[in-house]
Amino acid sequence: MSRTPARPPALLRRPLRLAGWTLACAAVVFTAIGIVPSPALAQNGGSSQALERRVKAAFLYKFLGYAEFPAGAFADPGAPVTIGVVGSDDMAAELSRVVAGRNIGGRPVVVRQLREGEGGNPVHLLFVAGSDSVRAGRVLKSSPPALLPVTECELGLQQGSVINFRIVDERVRFDVSLDSAERNNVKLSSRLLTVANRVVKGNS
């Protein structure tokens, strides 16, 4: 089962365009989700890759606010929400900037930069960078357990991710697998599903 969203909520309305932005447009959109682009990047035009990374980092942080993790996901009331990143030092750095001084549900957010095959404690959200679907599947199996795995490759959902980024008409969009979310015991807000590019259930 898949469906196309109707009218998204104001928080995530209007997918973020990667090219042809003016400074004013970029500032308005990023301010709506709590992130403001640096003047240097906007003045220099910025690369599409850098802008794409910033948009995805903002979404990754926002995903956490629309996910309900099981009671046992935290060791104690003060334990942080942990984001793991595999395959992109730049994304890890960008996420660290995004989450600095912020919290989710009263918990601080920390970013862990991981290497492929590296073990360690479970993370709440794991972002696997790269367009290689086979590698993404391998990383998801060999990395620390993650309640909310996120990928950016063509077959990310088939590889086991809950959310997979896509570029549609030069915009950052994302698909969601309800089956993967259920397997990971993570409940996703209907508001998040409403703004998804595609919500998949079963083999659709």
N, C-alpha and C positions, 0 to 999 in steps of 0.2 A: 504494500500500500504506500502510495506517495501522494503528496498533496502540495499545492501551490499556495503560499500564504496570501491572506487578504491584506488588511491594513495593519502594518506593524506599529508597535507602540513608539512613542516619541523618542525614547532613550536610544533605540537602535534604528530609527527610521532613516531611510535613504542610504543604501549601501555606499561605501566610500570609494569614489572614483580614483583610479591610479594615475590618470594622465589628464593634462589640460586644466589643472586646477589653477585658480587665482589664489593669492594670499588670503583674501577675505573669505572665500569659500572654504578653504582648508581650515581656517581658524574657527569658523562657525561650526563645522561638522565635528572637529576634534573637541571643541569646548563642550559639545552636547554629551560626549562620553567621558569628559573629564581629562582629556589630554590635549595640550596645545602644542603645535609644531614649533620647533625652534626657528627663530627668525633667519638664521644662516641657511638652513635647509630650504626655506621658502624663497628667500632672496636669490639663491643660486639655482632655483628650479628643482634641485634634488634629483637623484636618480629614481627611476620607477621601482627598482629593487629596494632602495632605502625606504621609500614611501610605503610600499607593500609591507615591508617588515614592521613599520610603525603601526600601520592599521591592524595587522594581525596581532601584534603585541597588545594593543588596546582591547581587541576582541577577547584574547586569551584571559586577560584580567577580568573582563566583564562576564565571561562564561562562568567563572567561579561563583559569582553572585547569583547565578540562575541555576545552580546545581545544588541538590540536597544530598549530602553524603551520609552514609550509615553512622549510627551512634559510635561504633567502634573505630571510626576512621581517625580519631584523635586520642593520643595517649592520655591527655589531661586537659582541663578547661583552658589552660593557657598555651597549649600547643599551637604552633603556626600552621597555616595553610601552605603546603609546599608545591612549587612548580618545578618540574625537572625538564631540562632541554637537552636534546641529543642532536648533534649534527650542525649546530650553528652557534658559534661563539658570539656573533653579532646579535642574534636574537636573545641570547641569554643576557647580554649587556643591556639591550633595549628593554627587556622585561624588568631587569633590576631597576632601571630608571623609572619605569612606569609604576612599579609597586612600592617604591620608596615612600615611607611615611603613610602608606595606605593600609587598610585592613578589610577583611571579609568576615562579617558576623562578629566583629569585635576581636578577631584573631589577626595577628600580623601575618604578612605574606613574605615568604622567602623563596629565592630562586636558586636551584642547584644545577650547575653545569655538569652534564654527565657525558661519558664516553661510551661508544658502542660496546656492549657486552659487560659494562661495569655494573656490579651488584650494588647492594646497599639497601637502606630502608625504603619502604614504599613511599610514593609521592601521591598527591591528590590529583594533580594534572601533569601529564607528560606530553610535551610537544616534540614530535619527531620531524625534523626538518628534512627537506629534499623531495624530489619528484620520483625517485626510484621506489616503486611499490613493493618489490621483492625485498629490498633492503628495509623498508619501513616495517614489513611484517616480521623480519628477523629481529629488528631492534625491539619491537613491541614484546617479543617472546623472551628476549635476553636481558631487558632492562628491569629495574626495580618495578614491582607491581604498581600499577596506576589505576585509580578509580575512574579517571576521565582522560583517556588517551586521545590525543588530537594529532592529525597528520595533515599533509598538504600534497598528497600524490593522487594520481588518477583513481587507483583502486584502494584508497585508504580504508573505507568502510568494510570492504571485503577482507582486508587484512586484520580487522579487529578493532579499529578505532571507533570511538563514539561520535566524534565530530571530525569532518574532513573539509579543509579549506579548498575552495575552487576559485578560479578567476573567470568570471562571466561578464562579457562585454566590458572588459577593463575594470571590473569592480571585484572587490573581495567579497565572496559569498561563502556559505558553508552548508554542507549536508549533515544530517544527523541520523544515526542508526538507533532506533528504539530497542532493537534486540540487544545490541552491545551495551546500551545503558542498563537494561534489565539484568544482563549477565553480571555486570559490575556493581549492581545494587545501588545505582545512582539515579535519582529522580531529577528530571529536567523540567524547569518551569515551562508552562504553556506559552509564556511571553517569549521565551527563547525559541521555542518551536515555531511560533508565528512568524518570526523574521528569518527562519532558515530558508535556504534556497530549495531544499528538498528534505522531507522527513520520510525515512525508509523503515518499513516493517516487513519482516520476512524476507523473501527473495526478490522483492521488487527493486 
